[in-house]
Amino acid sequence: MSLASPDLQDMRLEEASSEAISLLAPRHYQDVATAVYEDAELLLSSILPDARIEHVGASAMPGAYSRGGVDICVAVPRDAFDEALGVLREAGYVLRSQDEAADRWAALAAPHSAVPLTLQLIESGSRHESLMVFRDAMRGGPALLARYNALKIEAGALGGVAYGGAKASFIAEVLKG
């Protein structure tokens, strides 16, 4: 399972239908999302001091349209993955899905967040670092971000399946370079 498109990993069942996806313009969510990230980063840094905490996803891309959630990547050394997963679960994060392949990954949700908050726990140096590669490409390319926004708006109107597929194709294209 590739994390080149982390939003697909977290797609809720109702979004897998043909119902339109609601997107928020940046001015309607980014300030709140940044504050949520900063609060979560403080907590995560205190409970996982050896982890690298990165704001990823649309809320980490100034000017990006979004469904309004916040995605955080928590990168830990390979030999610390199981311990980190346990610490996060003890802190109240709920395991939503997990991949035990060569490069392990787990998605966890914050159960009591005012804004949907998803953690992507990954092994440092793994292929899942594509989360940050994609984020950085979008931050550095206004024309690329404009294409991504247009694609999300167009595909979102067609429903979850179209939205997820369009995003996955776009992300794969960007990551190929």
C-alpha positions in Angstrom: 0.0 0.0 0.0 1.5 3.3 -1.1 1.2 6.5 0.8 1.8 8.5 -2.2 -1.8 9.5 -1.7 -2.5 9.4 2.0 -6.0 10.8 1.7 -7.1 7.6 -0.1 -6.0 5.6 2.9 -8.3 7.5 5.1 -11.3 7.7 2.8 -14.5 7.3 4.7 -17.1 4.9 3.3 -19.5 7.7 2.4 -16.8 9.4 0.4 -16.4 6.2 -1.7 -19.8 7.0 -3.3 -20.8 9.2 -6.1 -21.8 12.0 -3.7 -19.9 15.2 -4.2 -16.9 15.9 -1.9 -17.2 19.2 0.0 -14.0 21.3 -0.2 -13.1 24.4 1.7 -11.3 27.4 0.3 -8.0 28.1 2.1 -9.3 31.2 3.8 -12.0 29.0 5.5 -9.8 26.5 7.2 -6.0 27.1 7.0 -5.6 29.4 10.1 -7.6 26.9 12.3 -5.7 23.9 10.7 -2.3 25.6 11.5 -3.3 26.1 15.1 -4.5 22.5 15.4 -1.2 21.3 13.9 0.9 23.5 16.3 -1.0 22.2 19.4 -0.7 18.6 18.2 3.0 19.0 17.4 3.6 20.2 21.0 1.9 17.1 22.4 3.5 14.7 20.0 7.0 16.1 20.6 6.5 15.6 24.3 5.4 12.0 24.1 7.7 11.0 21.2 10.8 13.1 21.7 12.8 11.2 19.0 10.1 11.5 16.3 10.2 14.0 13.4 6.8 15.7 13.3 5.8 17.1 9.9 2.6 18.9 8.9 1.5 17.3 5.6 -1.6 17.2 3.4 -3.5 20.1 2.0 -3.6 22.1 5.2 0.2 22.3 5.1 0.1 23.8 1.6 -0.7 27.5 1.7 -3.5 28.2 -0.8 -4.7 24.6 -1.1 -8.3 23.6 -1.1 -9.1 20.9 1.4 -11.8 18.8 3.1 -10.7 20.6 6.2 -8.8 18.0 8.1 -5.2 18.1 9.3 -2.6 15.4 8.5 0.5 15.0 10.5 3.4 12.7 9.6 5.2 11.2 12.6 8.5 9.6 11.4 10.3 7.4 13.8 13.4 5.1 13.5 12.5 1.7 12.2 13.3 0.0 15.5 11.0 2.4 17.4 7.9 2.0 15.3 6.1 -0.5 17.6 6.9 1.5 20.7 5.7 4.7 19.1 2.5 3.1 18.0 1.9 2.0 21.5 2.6 5.4 22.9 0.2 7.0 20.5 -2.6 4.6 21.3 -2.0 5.1 25.0 -2.3 8.8 24.4 -5.8 8.2 23.0 -5.2 8.1 19.2 -7.3 5.5 17.5 -5.7 3.1 15.0 -7.6 3.3 11.7 -5.4 1.2 9.5 -2.0 -0.3 9.4 0.5 -1.8 6.8 3.1 -4.2 8.0 5.0 -4.3 4.7 8.7 -3.7 4.5 8.1 0.0 5.1 5.6 0.0 8.0 2.9 2.6 8.2 -0.1 3.3 10.4 -2.9 5.8 10.3 -4.3 7.0 13.6 -7.1 9.5 14.3 -7.4 11.9 17.2 -10.8 11.1 18.8 -11.6 14.4 20.4 -10.2 17.0 18.0 -12.4 19.9 16.9 -11.0 19.4 13.4 -10.4 15.9 11.9 -6.8 15.1 12.7 -5.0 12.1 11.2 -1.5 10.9 12.1 0.5 9.0 9.6 3.1 7.0 11.6 6.0 6.0 9.3 9.5 4.6 9.5 12.1 7.2 8.9 13.8 6.8 5.5 10.9 4.8 4.1 9.1 5.2 0.9 6.3 6.9 2.9 8.4 10.0 3.1 6.7 10.8 -0.2 4.2 12.7 2.0 6.8 15.4 2.6 8.2 15.2 -1.0 4.7 15.9 -2.4 4.0 18.7 0.2 7.3 20.4 -0.7 6.6 20.2 -4.4 3.2 21.8 -3.9 4.7 24.5 -1.7 7.3 25.3 -4.3 5.1 25.4 -7.4 2.2 27.9 -7.5 1.2 26.7 -11.0 1.3 23.1 -9.8 -0.8 23.9 -6.7 -3.3 25.7 -9.0 -3.6 22.6 -11.1 -4.1 20.5 -8.0 -6.8 22.8 -6.7 -8.6 22.7 -10.1 -8.4 19.0 -10.2 -9.8 18.6 -6.7 -12.7 20.9 -7.3 -13.6 19.2 -10.6 -13.2 15.7 -9.3 -14.8 16.5 -6.0 -18.1 17.3 -7.8 -18.1 13.8 -9.2 -17.9 12.0 -5.9 -15.4 10.2 -3.7 -14.3 7.6 -6.2 -13.5 10.2 -8.9 -11.9 12.5 -6.3 -9.6 9.7 -4.9 -8.6 8.5 -8.3 -7.8 11.9 -9.7 -5.8 12.8 -6.6 -3.9 9.5 -6.8 -3.0 10.0 -10.4 -1.9 13.6 -9.9 0.2 12.8 -6.8 1.9 9.9 -8.7 2.7 12.2 -11.6 4.2 14.8 -9.2 6.3 12.2 -7.4 7.7 10.9 -10.6 9.1 14.3 -11.2 
